[in-house]
């Protein structure tokens, strides 16, 4: 079992940057692939970015590719999401998630992740 706590959300203007962090506790952090998802009002939760257990492979949604960067520090039990060039379409609650079934590829569906944080709000004004 792993517990996840996100931080770093807030209100920013279009073009700004924001860095989200997720702190994990519980079982060995390096046993889990990690992902970031987001959910805007009235929309389904969608994949944003993911990283494998070792950090050797990452994947991004097309909508954030080139603007967002996911990273992890297995020594500190943290995963981060650096978000640059934010725009109003990025407004959502962002969730950190952990997957115990992902091996060598990044899973992009919510069903692949068994552990979730409580979410952190990101609001981008135009």
N, C-alpha and C positions, 0 to 999 in steps of 0.2 A: 504494500500500500504506500502511496505517496500523496502528500498534501502540497498544494500549489497556491501561492499567493502572488498576485500581480500587483504592480505599482508603476507609477510614472505617467498615468493618463492625465488629461487636462484639457483646457480650452486654448487653442492656438489659432493663428491666422493662416490663411492660405499661403503656401510657400515656406512656412516654418518647418522646423524639425522637432521630433519628439522621440524619446527613448523609453521603451517599456522594458520592465524587468519582471522576471518570474522567479521566485525563490521556492525551492523544493525541499521538503523534509520527509523523512521516512526511510524507505528502502533505498538501496544504492542508486543514486541519480543516474549513473552511467548505464544502468540497465534499461533506461527508457529513451526511446526516440521522443522528440518534443515537437510541438507544433503551436502555432498561433492561428486562431480563428477570430472572426468578427461577426457581429450581428447588428444590423441597422434596424430601426423600427419598422415593423411590418414585413421584414425580409427574413429569409432563412439564414442560419449560421453558415458562414462560408470560410473555406480554407484561405489563409493568407500566406503562411510560410511554414516550412518544416525543416528539421535537421535530424540526422541520424544519431545513433548513440555515441559514436566517436566524434561526431562533428565533421566527418569526412565528406558528407554529401548534404546538399541543401536543395530545396525546391521552393518556388514562389508562384503565386497566382499571377496570371498575365497582367492584371490590373496594378500590381505593385512592383513588378520586376523592374530592376534598375533604380528603384527609389527606396526600397526597404532592404534591410540586411539582418538576417537572423544569425545569432552566434550563441555559443554555450561555453560555460566554464565548469567542467566536471569537478574540479577541485573545490569550487565554491558553491556547487549545486545551484547554479543559476543559468537561465536562458534569457537572452535579450532580443529585442526587436528595435533596431534603429530605423526610424521612419523619416525620410527626407522629402522635400517638395510636396508636402501635404496639401490636399485639396478637399473641398467640402464632401466629395464622394467617399472620403476615408472616414467620415464621422460614423462611429459605431461603438458598441461595447466590445472590447478586445479580450479574448480569453486565451489563457495558456492551457495547454493540454499535454498529457503524457500517454505514450503508447508502450505497452509491454509486449505487443505482438509484432511490431515493426522490426525487421531485421536489417536488411541492407538497402532498403528503399524508403523513401519518404511517403507516408500515407497521406492522402488528400481528403479523406472523408471523415466525418465526425465519428462514424462507427468504428474507426480504427483506433480511437483513443478512449481509454477507460477512466481517465482521471482528468478532472477539470478544476480550474480555479474559479473564483467568484466573479471575475471580470473587472475591467477598468474602463471607464468612459473616456473616449477621445472625441472631442468636438472641434471641428475645423470651420472657422467662419470665413466667409468670402470677403 
